[in-house]
C-alpha cells in the first residue's frame, strides 16, 4: 500500500506519542470511521454545508443514543 505524505505524517505523529495517548488517538479515529459508515471520507481542508449538517445530525443521534442507554 502506498501512503500519501499526509498519511505518513499522521503515522509519524502517532508513533511519537506515549502508548496511552496513541491509543486515545486511534480510538478517536475508529469512532470517526464508524461515523463515516463505510462511505469515503473527503480529506479536504474545508467542510461544505452538507458536511456540517451530516456531522451535526450524527452527533445528535449519538448523543440521543447515549442518553437512552443511561435511562
Buried (B, 14 or more C-beta within 10 A) or exposed (E): EEEEEEEEEBEEEBEEEEEEEBEEEEEEEEEEEEBEEEEEEEEEEEEEEEEEEBEEEBEEEEEEEEEEEEE
